[in-house]
Amino acid sequence: MANYKKIEEYNEDYLKNMKSHYGDILSLLGEDKEREGLEKTPQRVAKAMAYMTQGYEMNAVDIINSAKFEESYSEMVLVKNIELYSMCEHHMLPFYGKAHIAYIPNGHITGLSKLARVVDVYARRLQVQERMTDQILQALIEALNPIGVAVVIEAKHLCMMMRGVQKQNSSTTTSAFSGEFESNTKTRNEFLKLVSSNLS
């Protein structure tokens, strides 16, 4: 079982440098970085950025392998509506939404919470939604060698809502399929039906 340690500590040199740069940015914007409301803002933003980009320090395959178990179950495993928050790498503005992940085991399963953690690994980086969708798919393939994997992400992008075209009601859906989900229309349709259903 691979070593996996959840990281919640920040590099002090990193924070110090980031704080200095954010202070300079405030000054360039015409603000007084020493005024009461902004005095601690550079430190706060540095910590927030460290948290929101901690995915660079995480390995998705290690996370999956930390709770990998032999199991003969061979039907679809689906975790849907996994909340995600990320930042677009083009404007460094947030995008947010939900991910739906399914796989068909091939002798091994992983803890359900690990699928949500894999989403965080890739969401907590500067990203594009298309790449993140494929990265999640590839991590499951590498760690579990499943019969098939399916990933769908639905998200709203503030770079479209706050600036540019300013379309507040737009959303983006991306998908990636492998194995049985890619080659078997029936399996893929079952996944999509489950994702869109509201089971009670």
N, C-alpha and C positions, 0 to 999 in steps of 0.2 A: 504494500500500500504506500503510495507516494506521500512525501511530507507536504503538508499544507498548513500554513499558519495565517490566520486572518490578521491583516495589517491595519492598525488603527493609530499608529504613531506617525508624526510628520518630521521630516528632516529639518532641523533648525536652520541650517545654512540656506536651504531652499526657501523657507519662509522669510528669512531675513532679506534675501535677494528679491523675492517676489514683492515683499512689502515696499522696498525701495522703488521698484519699477512702477508699482501701482500709485505710489505717492507722486512720482514724476508725471504719470498719465493725468492725475487729477489737476496738477498744475498746468499741464498743456491744455486741458479743457477750459482753463480760466478760473478754476476753483482755488480757494484758499485751503490747502490740505491741513493747515494747523487749526482751523476753526472747530468749534466744539462738535458739531455734527459729523465732521469728516475725520477728526483726529485719529480715530481707531479704525477707520474704513480700510486703509491699505492692509492692515493685519487681518481684518475679517475676510477681505476678499482673497488674500493669499491662502488662508486656511480653507476657505470654500473651494478655491480652485484645486488645492491639493486633494481635497476630498472628492471632488467631481472628476478628477483625472487619475484616481488611484488604480484604475484598471491596468495602467501600464506596468504596475508592480505585481500583477496577479497573472496566474497561468490557469486558463480554463480547463485544460486536460488534467492538471494536478488536482483541481477541485473535484472534478468528476471521479477521478481515481481514488480520492480520499474516502469515498463511500460507494465503492464498486463491489457488487456481490454476484456470485454465481446464482443463476436462477433459470429454471426451465420455461418460465412464462414467455409466450411467443406471440401475444396479441399487442395491439397498439397501446402505448402509454402516452397520454396526452396531459400536458399542463397548459392551461390557457389563461388569458388575461393577466399575464405577468407584467406588472407596471414597470415602465422604463423611463429614465430621464437621461438625456445625453446632450451634447453640444455639437452643432454643425461645425465642421472644420473650416468652412468658407467664411463665416462671419462671427464664429464663436458665440452664437445665440442658441438658446435651448431648443431642443425638440423633445417631445414627450408622447407617450402612448402606451401600447401594450404589445406583448409578444405571445405567440402561441407556438408551442413546441411539442412535437410528437416523435416517437421513435418506436420501432419494432425490435425488441431484444433478440440477440443472437447468442444466448448463453449467459449474458451479463445484464444487470440493471444497475442503476445508480439512485441515490437518494433523491426524492422529488425536489427537495429544496435546492439541490445542486444545480438543477436546470435554471432556477431563478438566479442563482449566483453566477452562472455562466453568462446570463443576460447582462448582469451588472459588470462583469469583467470587460465586456466590449462596449457597453453603454457609457461607462465612466472613462471615456477617452474622447479626444476630438474625433468626430466620426462623420461618415455619410451613412444613411440608412441602408443603402444597397450593400455596402461592404459588411456592415454589422450583421445583416441577415445571413450572409454567406459564412462569416467567421463563426457564428453560433453553430451552423450546420456542420462545418468542418471539424470543430472541436468534438462534437458528439461522434462523428465518424471515427476520428482518431482514437478517442478514448474507449469507445464501446464496440466498434466494428459491427453496428447493428444491421439488420436486414433492410432498414430504410429509415430516413429522417425527413421530417417536414418542419419548416419554420415559416411563419407568417408574422410580419410586423406591421402594425397600423400606427401611424404617428402624425402629429401636427407639428409644423415647423414655424417657430417664431420669426425666422428670417423671411418667410412669406407673409406672415401675419402682421408684423410690426413695421416692415420696410418694403421696398421694392413694389411688388404688385399689390400688397396689403389685402390679401384674400383670407379673411378671418375664418371662413368655414371650410377651407380646403384641408384635405388630409391625404396622406400618402400610404399606399399599401405595397409592401414588397414580399416576395416569397422565394423560397428555395427548397428543392426537393431532391432526394437521392434514393437509390435503390428501389424498393417496392413502391414508394410514393411517386417516384418519377416514371416508372415503367407500367404501373398498374392503375388505370383510370378509376377503377372501382375503389381501390384503397385510398387514392387521393381524394376522391369525392366524399368518402366516409369521413376523412379528416376534416375537410372543409365544412361538411354538414355539422359535425360535432362542434367545430369552432363557432359557427353561427347560431347554434341552438342554445336555448336557455333551460337547461335541465334543472328540475327541482326535486 
